């Protein structure tokens, strides 16, 4: 997975980059078909914002989180992204509806 971490009005330190990379491993544990991820971290007066765009074959997922603390924003962002990835994985590997209807009719 290619990871691109950039900052708006913020210098991305190696510690922040490592924190984001460590948190994104949780997502790749559930679903390893991720091609690349682009993370944008920005700082405002009162809110820290974290955004991610996850590119997978056939689908792009986008999440945004705002928090007073940057690390809390990253944590919330990863939680949202993890839920979206699990939902996408469930839809992708779910059996087709027609086969479920046929099985119910046969029973």
Helices and strands as residue ranges (DSSP letters): E 2-8, H 14-30, E 34-43, E 48-56, E 59-67, H 70-92, H 97-106
